[in-house]
Amino acid sequence: MNVALDIFLEQGFEQATMEEIAIRVGMSKRTMYARYRDKAALFKAAVGRAIERYTVPRAALEAVATQDLEETLRAIARLRIANVATPVGTKLQRILGAQAYRFPELFNAAFEEGAGPTIDFLSELFLRYGKQGAIGVTEPRRAAAAFLSVAVGGPARIIVSGNKLSAAEIEKHVRFSVGLFLFGLRGRGG
């Protein structure tokens, strides 16, 4: 799967061939077709595996949570940005961006499965702090998705484009984004 994903990323879906993938993994073309009916099926399987590896598990989110909402949000943003910066995370984002028009269901799966646990965790967090009166939140899932977009989206685009961000730049972005986001939730609700 990793080799297939690399080849699809290097050459694009159109140019990649089952034959080349089979050769690179030391398999016959016949064996490849016995496992995957066509190139699209192999592509979907490779991307699906990458999505599984990309997903931040709930246990990891719980491990960075503290009693302080602001620090918890910073930790989650750092965790998600670090996840994008992994080789699998970067490859996945690139290939999804390039092939979203052809395989929209994979793009949706990456969001639901990849970001789903984080959105669920954030939604619960926002509800809990909302009940305590610390923040005003009327749509916790929308707020969670917005948080990820604001806090993680910018650095993710920079990383996926091949540019580097220093730890200091990431931290500055995380602190600013979390502060801005919480200002909105404390001010008017969301």
C-alpha positions in Angstrom: 0.0 0.0 0.0 2.8 2.4 0.8 4.5 1.8 -2.5 1.3 2.2 -4.4 0.6 5.5 -2.6 4.1 6.7 -3.3 3.7 5.9 -7.0 0.3 7.5 -7.3 1.7 10.6 -5.6 4.9 10.7 -7.8 3.2 10.1 -11.1 -0.5 10.9 -10.5 -3.4 8.6 -10.9 -3.4 8.7 -14.7 0.3 7.9 -15.2 0.7 5.2 -12.5 0.3 1.7 -13.8 -0.6 -1.6 -12.1 2.4 -3.1 -13.8 4.9 -0.7 -12.3 3.4 -1.1 -8.8 3.6 -4.9 -9.1 7.2 -4.7 -10.2 8.2 -2.3 -7.4 6.6 -4.6 -4.7 7.9 -7.8 -6.3 4.5 -9.2 -7.2 3.1 -10.4 -10.5 0.6 -8.3 -12.3 -1.8 -11.2 -12.1 -1.5 -11.3 -8.3 -2.2 -7.5 -8.2 -5.4 -8.0 -10.2 -6.4 -10.9 -8.1 -6.3 -8.6 -5.1 -7.6 -5.4 -6.7 -9.9 -5.5 -9.7 -8.5 -2.4 -11.2 -6.2 0.6 -10.5 -9.0 2.6 -8.9 -9.6 -0.2 -6.4 -5.9 -0.2 -5.5 -5.9 3.5 -5.2 -8.9 3.5 -2.9 -7.3 0.8 -0.7 -4.0 2.6 -0.5 -5.6 5.9 0.4 -7.9 4.1 2.9 -4.9 2.6 4.7 -3.2 6.0 4.8 -6.4 7.5 6.3 -6.4 4.9 9.0 -2.7 5.7 9.8 -3.4 9.4 9.7 -6.3 9.4 12.1 -5.4 10.8 15.6 -7.0 8.3 18.0 -9.2 9.5 20.9 -6.6 8.2 23.4 -4.0 10.6 22.0 -6.5 13.5 22.3 -7.4 12.5 25.9 -3.7 12.3 26.7 -3.1 16.0 25.9 -6.2 17.3 27.5 -5.9 19.3 30.7 -8.3 21.2 32.9 -7.4 24.4 31.0 -9.4 24.8 27.8 -6.9 27.1 26.2 -4.0 24.8 26.8 -6.0 21.8 25.7 -6.9 23.5 22.4 -3.2 24.4 21.9 -2.1 20.8 22.5 -4.7 19.4 20.1 -3.7 21.9 17.4 0.0 21.0 17.9 -0.9 17.3 17.7 -2.9 17.7 14.5 -0.2 19.9 12.9 2.5 17.3 13.8 0.2 14.6 12.3 0.0 16.5 9.0 3.8 16.9 9.0 4.4 13.1 9.1 5.3 11.5 5.7 1.9 9.7 5.6 0.0 12.8 6.6 1.7 14.9 3.9 1.3 12.3 1.2 -2.3 11.8 2.1 -3.2 15.5 2.0 -1.4 15.9 -1.4 -3.0 12.9 -3.0 -6.5 13.8 -1.7 -6.1 17.4 -3.0 -5.0 16.2 -6.4 -7.6 13.4 -6.8 -10.6 14.9 -4.9 -12.5 15.5 -8.1 -12.1 11.9 -9.2 -12.7 10.2 -5.8 -14.8 12.6 -3.7 -15.8 9.7 -1.5 -12.2 9.4 -0.4 -12.0 13.1 0.4 -15.1 12.8 2.5 -13.8 9.7 4.2 -10.6 11.4 5.1 -12.5 14.2 6.7 -15.0 11.9 8.5 -12.5 9.2 9.6 -9.4 11.3 9.8 -10.8 14.4 11.5 -13.9 12.7 13.0 -12.4 11.6 16.3 -10.9 15.0 16.8 -14.2 16.8 15.9 -16.1 14.5 18.3 -13.7 15.1 21.1 -13.7 18.9 20.5 -17.5 18.9 20.3 -17.8 17.2 23.7 -15.2 19.6 25.1 -17.1 22.6 23.9 -20.4 21.3 25.2 -18.8 20.7 28.7 -17.3 24.2 28.8 -20.5 25.7 27.4 -22.5 24.1 30.2 -20.1 25.6 32.7 -20.7 29.0 31.2 -17.0 29.4 30.2 -17.8 29.7 26.5 -20.9 30.3 24.4 -21.4 27.6 21.8 -24.6 26.7 20.1 -23.2 24.5 17.3 -20.4 22.4 18.8 -19.6 20.3 15.7 -19.4 23.4 13.5 -17.3 25.1 16.1 -15.0 22.0 16.2 -14.6 22.0 12.4 -14.0 25.8 12.4 -11.3 25.4 15.1 -9.5 22.8 13.1 -9.7 25.0 10.0 -8.3 28.1 11.8 -5.7 26.4 14.0 -4.5 23.6 11.7 -5.5 24.5 8.2 -3.0 27.3 7.5 0.1 25.4 8.7 -1.2 22.2 7.0 -1.3 24.0 3.6 2.2 25.3 4.1 3.5 21.9 5.1 1.7 20.0 2.3 3.1 22.5 -0.2 6.6 21.5 0.7 7.5 24.5 2.7 9.0 24.3 6.2 7.6 25.8 9.4 9.8 26.2 12.4 8.6 25.1 15.8 8.5 28.8 16.8 6.4 29.7 13.8 4.0 26.8 14.5 3.7 27.8 18.2 3.1 31.4 17.3 0.3 30.4 14.9 -1.2 28.0 17.4 -1.3 30.6 20.2 -2.7 33.3 18.0 -5.4 30.9 16.5 -6.5 29.5 19.8 -6.7 33.0 21.3 -8.7 34.3 18.4 -11.0 31.3 18.5 -11.7 31.5 22.2 -12.2 35.3 22.0 -15.0 34.5 19.5 -16.6 31.8 21.7 -16.3 33.9 24.9 -17.6 37.0 23.1 -20.6 36.0 21.1 -20.8 32.2 21.0 -20.6 29.9 18.0 
